[in-house]
Amino acid sequence: MSRVSWRIGYSEATQFDPIDLEEKIQRIISEAKQEFLEQQVVSLSEKMDKLKEEWSPVITKNFTNKVVDLSPVQQSVLFIVL
């Protein structure tokens, strides 16, 4: 899972093109949306297994999925909350 981080700063001395800025923001949103949609093909259990593997040097996590019949979007939202 990639992480997106950005900072937009403005001071009176800074010259910027508001149209260029808007295009850059739209591109970031579009890329984030595409990444989110691509993640919908991965099940909640698979995401949790990967999370467990990535964090195993730091924490021990036990995950039991007792929720059934969640849509892929619901699974992704639940994963974000977890």
Phi and psi restraints in degrees (range 20) as a CNS / XPLOR table:
assign (resid 1 and name C) (resid 2 and name N)
       (resid 2 and name CA) (resid 2 and name C) 1.0 -90.1 20.0 2
assign (resid 2 and name N) (resid 2 and name CA)
       (resid 2 and name C) (resid 3 and name N) 1.0 157.1 20.0 2
assign (resid 2 and name C) (resid 3 and name N)
       (resid 3 and name CA) (resid 3 and name C) 1.0 -114.2 20.0 2
assign (resid 3 and name N) (resid 3 and name CA)
       (resid 3 and name C) (resid 4 and name N) 1.0 135.9 20.0 2
assign (resid 3 and name C) (resid 4 and name N)
       (resid 4 and name CA) (resid 4 and name C) 1.0 -112.5 20.0 2
assign (resid 4 and name N) (resid 4 and name CA)
       (resid 4 and name C) (resid 5 and name N) 1.0 127.9 20.0 2
assign (resid 4 and name C) (resid 5 and name N)
       (resid 5 and name CA) (resid 5 and name C) 1.0 -137.3 20.0 2
assign (resid 5 and name N) (resid 5 and name CA)
       (resid 5 and name C) (resid 6 and name N) 1.0 134.9 20.0 2
assign (resid 5 and name C) (resid 6 and name N)
       (resid 6 and name CA) (resid 6 and name C) 1.0 -152.9 20.0 2
assign (resid 6 and name N) (resid 6 and name CA)
       (resid 6 and name C) (resid 7 and name N) 1.0 156.3 20.0 2
assign (resid 6 and name C) (resid 7 and name N)
       (resid 7 and name CA) (resid 7 and name C) 1.0 -136.1 20.0 2
assign (resid 7 and name N) (resid 7 and name CA)
       (resid 7 and name C) (resid 8 and name N) 1.0 132.6 20.0 2
assign (resid 7 and name C) (resid 8 and name N)
       (resid 8 and name CA) (resid 8 and name C) 1.0 -116.7 20.0 2
assign (resid 8 and name N) (resid 8 and name CA)
       (resid 8 and name C) (resid 9 and name N) 1.0 120.9 20.0 2
assign (resid 8 and name C) (resid 9 and name N)
       (resid 9 and name CA) (resid 9 and name C) 1.0 -122.5 20.0 2
assign (resid 9 and name N) (resid 9 and name CA)
       (resid 9 and name C) (resid 10 and name N) 1.0 154.0 20.0 2
assign (resid 9 and name C) (resid 10 and name N)
       (resid 10 and name CA) (resid 10 and name C) 1.0 -146.1 20.0 2
assign (resid 10 and name N) (resid 10 and name CA)
       (resid 10 and name C) (resid 11 and name N) 1.0 132.9 20.0 2
assign (resid 10 and name C) (resid 11 and name N)
       (resid 11 and name CA) (resid 11 and name C) 1.0 -132.4 20.0 2
assign (resid 11 and name N) (resid 11 and name CA)
       (resid 11 and name C) (resid 12 and name N) 1.0 163.7 20.0 2
assign (resid 11 and name C) (resid 12 and name N)
       (resid 12 and name CA) (resid 12 and name C) 1.0 -61.2 20.0 2
assign (resid 12 and name N) (resid 12 and name CA)
       (resid 12 and name C) (resid 13 and name N) 1.0 -27.3 20.0 2
assign (resid 12 and name C) (resid 13 and name N)
       (resid 13 and name CA) (resid 13 and name C) 1.0 -78.9 20.0 2
assign (resid 13 and name N) (resid 13 and name CA)
       (resid 13 and name C) (resid 14 and name N) 1.0 -14.2 20.0 2
assign (resid 13 and name C) (resid 14 and name N)
       (resid 14 and name CA) (resid 14 and name C) 1.0 -81.7 20.0 2
assign (resid 14 and name N) (resid 14 and name CA)
       (resid 14 and name C) (resid 15 and name N) 1.0 129.4 20.0 2
assign (resid 14 and name C) (resid 15 and name N)
       (resid 15 and name CA) (resid 15 and name C) 1.0 -100.3 20.0 2
assign (resid 15 and name N) (resid 15 and name CA)
       (resid 15 and name C) (resid 16 and name N) 1.0 128.2 20.0 2
assign (resid 15 and name C) (resid 16 and name N)
       (resid 16 and name CA) (resid 16 and name C) 1.0 -147.1 20.0 2
assign (resid 16 and name N) (resid 16 and name CA)
       (resid 16 and name C) (resid 17 and name N) 1.0 157.8 20.0 2
assign (resid 16 and name C) (resid 17 and name N)
       (resid 17 and name CA) (resid 17 and name C) 1.0 -98.0 20.0 2
assign (resid 17 and name N) (resid 17 and name CA)
       (resid 17 and name C) (resid 18 and name N) 1.0 112.3 20.0 2
assign (resid 17 and name C) (resid 18 and name N)
       (resid 18 and name CA) (resid 18 and name C) 1.0 -60.4 20.0 2
assign (resid 18 and name N) (resid 18 and name CA)
       (resid 18 and name C) (resid 19 and name N) 1.0 -30.6 20.0 2
assign (resid 18 and name C) (resid 19 and name N)
       (resid 19 and name CA) (resid 19 and name C) 1.0 -69.1 20.0 2
assign (resid 19 and name N) (resid 19 and name CA)
       (resid 19 and name C) (resid 20 and name N) 1.0 -42.2 20.0 2
assign (resid 19 and name C) (resid 20 and name N)
       (resid 20 and name CA) (resid 20 and name C) 1.0 -62.9 20.0 2
assign (resid 20 and name N) (resid 20 and name CA)
       (resid 20 and name C) (resid 21 and name N) 1.0 -42.7 20.0 2
assign (resid 20 and name C) (resid 21 and name N)
       (resid 21 and name CA) (resid 21 and name C) 1.0 -61.4 20.0 2
assign (resid 21 and name N) (resid 21 and name CA)
       (resid 21 and name C) (resid 22 and name N) 1.0 -45.2 20.0 2
assign (resid 21 and name C) (resid 22 and name N)
       (resid 22 and name CA) (resid 22 and name C) 1.0 -61.6 20.0 2
assign (resid 22 and name N) (resid 22 and name CA)
       (resid 22 and name C) (resid 23 and name N) 1.0 -41.5 20.0 2
assign (resid 22 and name C) (resid 23 and name N)
       (resid 23 and name CA) (resid 23 and name C) 1.0 -62.9 20.0 2
assign (resid 23 and name N) (resid 23 and name CA)
       (resid 23 and name C) (resid 24 and name N) 1.0 -40.9 20.0 2
assign (resid 23 and name C) (resid 24 and name N)
       (resid 24 and name CA) (resid 24 and name C) 1.0 -64.6 20.0 2
assign (resid 24 and name N) (resid 24 and name CA)
       (resid 24 and name C) (resid 25 and name N) 1.0 -42.8 20.0 2
assign (resid 24 and name C) (resid 25 and name N)
       (resid 25 and name CA) (resid 25 and name C) 1.0 -64.2 20.0 2
assign (resid 25 and name N) (resid 25 and name CA)
       (resid 25 and name C) (resid 26 and name N) 1.0 -42.5 20.0 2
assign (resid 25 and name C) (resid 26 and name N)
       (resid 26 and name CA) (resid 26 and name C) 1.0 -61.8 20.0 2
assign (resid 26 and name N) (resid 26 and name CA)
       (resid 26 and name C) (resid 27 and name N) 1.0 -38.7 20.0 2
assign (resid 26 and name C) (resid 27 and name N)
       (resid 27 and name CA) (resid 27 and name C) 1.0 -65.3 20.0 2
assign (resid 27 and name N) (resid 27 and name CA)
       (resid 27 and name C) (resid 28 and name N) 1.0 -42.5 20.0 2
assign (resid 27 and name C) (resid 28 and name N)
       (resid 28 and name CA) (resid 28 and name C) 1.0 -60.9 20.0 2
assign (resid 28 and name N) (resid 28 and name CA)
       (resid 28 and name C) (resid 29 and name N) 1.0 -45.3 20.0 2
assign (resid 28 and name C) (resid 29 and name N)
       (resid 29 and name CA) (resid 29 and name C) 1.0 -63.0 20.0 2
assign (resid 29 and name N) (resid 29 and name CA)
       (resid 29 and name C) (resid 30 and name N) 1.0 -43.5 20.0 2
assign (resid 29 and name C) (resid 30 and name N)
       (resid 30 and name CA) (resid 30 and name C) 1.0 -62.5 20.0 2
assign (resid 30 and name N) (resid 30 and name CA)
       (resid 30 and name C) (resid 31 and name N) 1.0 -43.4 20.0 2
assign (resid 30 and name C) (resid 31 and name N)
       (resid 31 and name CA) (resid 31 and name C) 1.0 -64.9 20.0 2
assign (resid 31 and name N) (resid 31 and name CA)
       (resid 31 and name C) (resid 32 and name N) 1.0 -40.9 20.0 2
assign (resid 31 and name C) (resid 32 and name N)
       (resid 32 and name CA) (resid 32 and name C) 1.0 -64.6 20.0 2
assign (resid 32 and name N) (resid 32 and name CA)
       (resid 32 and name C) (resid 33 and name N) 1.0 -40.8 20.0 2
assign (resid 32 and name C) (resid 33 and name N)
       (resid 33 and name CA) (resid 33 and name C) 1.0 -63.1 20.0 2
assign (resid 33 and name N) (resid 33 and name CA)
       (resid 33 and name C) (resid 34 and name N) 1.0 -45.0 20.0 2
assign (resid 33 and name C) (resid 34 and name N)
       (resid 34 and name CA) (resid 34 and name C) 1.0 -61.4 20.0 2
assign (resid 34 and name N) (resid 34 and name CA)
       (resid 34 and name C) (resid 35 and name N) 1.0 -43.8 20.0 2
assign (resid 34 and name C) (resid 35 and name N)
       (resid 35 and name CA) (resid 35 and name C) 1.0 -62.4 20.0 2
assign (resid 35 and name N) (resid 35 and name CA)
       (resid 35 and name C) (resid 36 and name N) 1.0 -42.2 20.0 2
assign (resid 35 and name C) (resid 36 and name N)
       (resid 36 and name CA) (resid 36 and name C) 1.0 -60.8 20.0 2
assign (resid 36 and name N) (resid 36 and name CA)
       (resid 36 and name C) (resid 37 and name N) 1.0 -45.0 20.0 2
assign (resid 36 and name C) (resid 37 and name N)
       (resid 37 and name CA) (resid 37 and name C) 1.0 -65.1 20.0 2
assign (resid 37 and name N) (resid 37 and name CA)
       (resid 37 and name C) (resid 38 and name N) 1.0 -37.7 20.0 2
assign (resid 37 and name C) (resid 38 and name N)
       (resid 38 and name CA) (resid 38 and name C) 1.0 -64.4 20.0 2
assign (resid 38 and name N) (resid 38 and name CA)
       (resid 38 and name C) (resid 39 and name N) 1.0 -31.9 20.0 2
assign (resid 38 and name C) (resid 39 and name N)
       (resid 39 and name CA) (resid 39 and name C) 1.0 -73.2 20.0 2
assign (resid 39 and name N) (resid 39 and name CA)
       (resid 39 and name C) (resid 40 and name N) 1.0 -13.3 20.0 2
assign (resid 39 and name C) (resid 40 and name N)
       (resid 40 and name CA) (resid 40 and name C) 1.0 -67.3 20.0 2
assign (resid 40 and name N) (resid 40 and name CA)
       (resid 40 and name C) (resid 41 and name N) 1.0 -19.0 20.0 2
assign (resid 40 and name C) (resid 41 and name N)
       (resid 41 and name CA) (resid 41 and name C) 1.0 -82.0 20.0 2
assign (resid 41 and name N) (resid 41 and name CA)
       (resid 41 and name C) (resid 42 and name N) 1.0 -10.2 20.0 2
assign (resid 41 and name C) (resid 42 and name N)
       (resid 42 and name CA) (resid 42 and name C) 1.0 -96.3 20.0 2
assign (resid 42 and name N) (resid 42 and name CA)
       (resid 42 and name C) (resid 43 and name N) 1.0 127.8 20.0 2
assign (resid 42 and name C) (resid 43 and name N)
       (resid 43 and name CA) (resid 43 and name C) 1.0 -70.5 20.0 2
assign (resid 43 and name N) (resid 43 and name CA)
       (resid 43 and name C) (resid 44 and name N) 1.0 160.7 20.0 2
assign (resid 43 and name C) (resid 44 and name N)
       (resid 44 and name CA) (resid 44 and name C) 1.0 -58.5 20.0 2
assign (resid 44 and name N) (resid 44 and name CA)
       (resid 44 and name C) (resid 45 and name N) 1.0 -42.5 20.0 2
assign (resid 44 and name C) (resid 45 and name N)
       (resid 45 and name CA) (resid 45 and name C) 1.0 -61.4 20.0 2
assign (resid 45 and name N) (resid 45 and name CA)
       (resid 45 and name C) (resid 46 and name N) 1.0 -41.5 20.0 2
assign (resid 45 and name C) (resid 46 and name N)
       (resid 46 and name CA) (resid 46 and name C) 1.0 -65.4 20.0 2
assign (resid 46 and name N) (resid 46 and name CA)
       (resid 46 and name C) (resid 47 and name N) 1.0 -41.1 20.0 2
assign (resid 46 and name C) (resid 47 and name N)
       (resid 47 and name CA) (resid 47 and name C) 1.0 -63.2 20.0 2
assign (resid 47 and name N) (resid 47 and name CA)
       (resid 47 and name C) (resid 48 and name N) 1.0 -42.6 20.0 2
assign (resid 47 and name C) (resid 48 and name N)
       (resid 48 and name CA) (resid 48 and name C) 1.0 -67.5 20.0 2
assign (resid 48 and name N) (resid 48 and name CA)
       (resid 48 and name C) (resid 49 and name N) 1.0 -37.4 20.0 2
assign (resid 48 and name C) (resid 49 and name N)
       (resid 49 and name CA) (resid 49 and name C) 1.0 -61.9 20.0 2
assign (resid 49 and name N) (resid 49 and name CA)
       (resid 49 and name C) (resid 50 and name N) 1.0 -42.7 20.0 2
assign (resid 49 and name C) (resid 50 and name N)
       (resid 50 and name CA) (resid 50 and name C) 1.0 -65.3 20.0 2
assign (resid 50 and name N) (resid 50 and name CA)
       (resid 50 and name C) (resid 51 and name N) 1.0 -41.9 20.0 2
assign (resid 50 and name C) (resid 51 and name N)
       (resid 51 and name CA) (resid 51 and name C) 1.0 -61.4 20.0 2
assign (resid 51 and name N) (resid 51 and name CA)
       (resid 51 and name C) (resid 52 and name N) 1.0 -44.1 20.0 2
assign (resid 51 and name C) (resid 52 and name N)
       (resid 52 and name CA) (resid 52 and name C) 1.0 -59.9 20.0 2
assign (resid 52 and name N) (resid 52 and name CA)
       (resid 52 and name C) (resid 53 and name N) 1.0 -43.8 20.0 2
assign (resid 52 and name C) (resid 53 and name N)
       (resid 53 and name CA) (resid 53 and name C) 1.0 -64.2 20.0 2
assign (resid 53 and name N) (resid 53 and name CA)
       (resid 53 and name C) (resid 54 and name N) 1.0 -45.6 20.0 2
assign (resid 53 and name C) (resid 54 and name N)
       (resid 54 and name CA) (resid 54 and name C) 1.0 -64.2 20.0 2
assign (resid 54 and name N) (resid 54 and name CA)
       (resid 54 and name C) (resid 55 and name N) 1.0 -35.5 20.0 2
assign (resid 54 and name C) (resid 55 and name N)
       (resid 55 and name CA) (resid 55 and name C) 1.0 -97.8 20.0 2
assign (resid 55 and name N) (resid 55 and name CA)
       (resid 55 and name C) (resid 56 and name N) 1.0 1.3 20.0 2
assign (resid 55 and name C) (resid 56 and name N)
       (resid 56 and name CA) (resid 56 and name C) 1.0 -56.3 20.0 2
assign (resid 56 and name N) (resid 56 and name CA)
       (resid 56 and name C) (resid 57 and name N) 1.0 -33.3 20.0 2
assign (resid 56 and name C) (resid 57 and name N)
       (resid 57 and name CA) (resid 57 and name C) 1.0 -68.5 20.0 2
assign (resid 57 and name N) (resid 57 and name CA)
       (resid 57 and name C) (resid 58 and name N) 1.0 -18.0 20.0 2
assign (resid 57 and name C) (resid 58 and name N)
       (resid 58 and name CA) (resid 58 and name C) 1.0 -107.2 20.0 2
assign (resid 58 and name N) (resid 58 and name CA)
       (resid 58 and name C) (resid 59 and name N) 1.0 -44.4 20.0 2
assign (resid 58 and name C) (resid 59 and name N)
       (resid 59 and name CA) (resid 59 and name C) 1.0 -136.8 20.0 2
assign (resid 59 and name N) (resid 59 and name CA)
       (resid 59 and name C) (resid 60 and name N) 1.0 159.9 20.0 2
assign (resid 59 and name C) (resid 60 and name N)
       (resid 60 and name CA) (resid 60 and name C) 1.0 -106.7 20.0 2
assign (resid 60 and name N) (resid 60 and name CA)
       (resid 60 and name C) (resid 61 and name N) 1.0 124.8 20.0 2
assign (resid 60 and name C) (resid 61 and name N)
       (resid 61 and name CA) (resid 61 and name C) 1.0 -122.3 20.0 2
assign (resid 61 and name N) (resid 61 and name CA)
       (resid 61 and name C) (resid 62 and name N) 1.0 130.1 20.0 2
assign (resid 61 and name C) (resid 62 and name N)
       (resid 62 and name CA) (resid 62 and name C) 1.0 -112.8 20.0 2
assign (resid 62 and name N) (resid 62 and name CA)
       (resid 62 and name C) (resid 63 and name N) 1.0 130.2 20.0 2
assign (resid 62 and name C) (resid 63 and name N)
       (resid 63 and name CA) (resid 63 and name C) 1.0 -129.7 20.0 2
assign (resid 63 and name N) (resid 63 and name CA)
       (resid 63 and name C) (resid 64 and name N) 1.0 124.5 20.0 2
assign (resid 63 and name C) (resid 64 and name N)
       (resid 64 and name CA) (resid 64 and name C) 1.0 -122.6 20.0 2
assign (resid 64 and name N) (resid 64 and name CA)
       (resid 64 and name C) (resid 65 and name N) 1.0 121.6 20.0 2
assign (resid 64 and name C) (resid 65 and name N)
       (resid 65 and name CA) (resid 65 and name C) 1.0 -91.9 20.0 2
assign (resid 65 and name N) (resid 65 and name CA)
       (resid 65 and name C) (resid 66 and name N) 1.0 103.3 20.0 2
assign (resid 65 and name C) (resid 66 and name N)
       (resid 66 and name CA) (resid 66 and name C) 1.0 -103.5 20.0 2
assign (resid 66 and name N) (resid 66 and name CA)
       (resid 66 and name C) (resid 67 and name N) 1.0 1.8 20.0 2
assign (resid 66 and name C) (resid 67 and name N)
       (resid 67 and name CA) (resid 67 and name C) 1.0 -93.2 20.0 2
assign (resid 67 and name N) (resid 67 and name CA)
       (resid 67 and name C) (resid 68 and name N) 1.0 130.8 20.0 2
assign (resid 67 and name C) (resid 68 and name N)
       (resid 68 and name CA) (resid 68 and name C) 1.0 -119.3 20.0 2
assign (resid 68 and name N) (resid 68 and name CA)
       (resid 68 and name C) (resid 69 and name N) 1.0 159.4 20.0 2
assign (resid 68 and name C) (resid 69 and name N)
       (resid 69 and name CA) (resid 69 and name C) 1.0 59.2 20.0 2
assign (resid 69 and name N) (resid 69 and name CA)
       (resid 69 and name C) (resid 70 and name N) 1.0 41.2 20.0 2
assign (resid 69 and name C) (resid 70 and name N)
       (resid 70 and name CA) (resid 70 and name C) 1.0 -91.0 20.0 2
assign (resid 70 and name N) (resid 70 and name CA)
       (resid 70 and name C) (resid 71 and name N) 1.0 140.7 20.0 2
assign (resid 70 and name C) (resid 71 and name N)
       (resid 71 and name CA) (resid 71 and name C) 1.0 -69.9 20.0 2
assign (resid 71 and name N) (resid 71 and name CA)
       (resid 71 and name C) (resid 72 and name N) 1.0 161.8 20.0 2
assign (resid 71 and name C) (resid 72 and name N)
       (resid 72 and name CA) (resid 72 and name C) 1.0 -56.6 20.0 2
assign (resid 72 and name N) (resid 72 and name CA)
       (resid 72 and name C) (resid 73 and name N) 1.0 -37.6 20.0 2
assign (resid 72 and name C) (resid 73 and name N)
       (resid 73 and name CA) (resid 73 and name C) 1.0 -66.9 20.0 2
assign (resid 73 and name N) (resid 73 and name CA)
       (resid 73 and name C) (resid 74 and name N) 1.0 -42.8 20.0 2
assign (resid 73 and name C) (resid 74 and name N)
       (resid 74 and name CA) (resid 74 and name C) 1.0 -62.1 20.0 2
assign (resid 74 and name N) (resid 74 and name CA)
       (resid 74 and name C) (resid 75 and name N) 1.0 -40.3 20.0 2
assign (resid 74 and name C) (resid 75 and name N)
       (resid 75 and name CA) (resid 75 and name C) 1.0 -61.8 20.0 2
assign (resid 75 and name N) (resid 75 and name CA)
       (resid 75 and name C) (resid 76 and name N) 1.0 -41.6 20.0 2
assign (resid 75 and name C) (resid 76 and name N)
       (resid 76 and name CA) (resid 76 and name C) 1.0 -65.6 20.0 2
assign (resid 76 and name N) (resid 76 and name CA)
       (resid 76 and name C) (resid 77 and name N) 1.0 -41.5 20.0 2
assign (resid 76 and name C) (resid 77 and name N)
       (resid 77 and name CA) (resid 77 and name C) 1.0 -64.2 20.0 2
assign (resid 77 and name N) (resid 77 and name CA)
       (resid 77 and name C) (resid 78 and name N) 1.0 -42.5 20.0 2
assign (resid 77 and name C) (resid 78 and name N)
       (resid 78 and name CA) (resid 78 and name C) 1.0 -61.3 20.0 2
assign (resid 78 and name N) (resid 78 and name CA)
       (resid 78 and name C) (resid 79 and name N) 1.0 -42.4 20.0 2
assign (resid 78 and name C) (resid 79 and name N)
       (resid 79 and name CA) (resid 79 and name C) 1.0 -61.0 20.0 2
assign (resid 79 and name N) (resid 79 and name CA)
       (resid 79 and name C) (resid 80 and name N) 1.0 -42.3 20.0 2
assign (resid 79 and name C) (resid 80 and name N)
       (resid 80 and name CA) (resid 80 and name C) 1.0 -61.0 20.0 2
assign (resid 80 and name N) (resid 80 and name CA)
       (resid 80 and name C) (resid 81 and name N) 1.0 -42.3 20.0 2
assign (resid 80 and name C) (resid 81 and name N)
       (resid 81 and name CA) (resid 81 and name C) 1.0 -64.8 20.0 2
assign (resid 81 and name N) (resid 81 and name CA)
       (resid 81 and name C) (resid 82 and name N) 1.0 -42.9 20.0 2
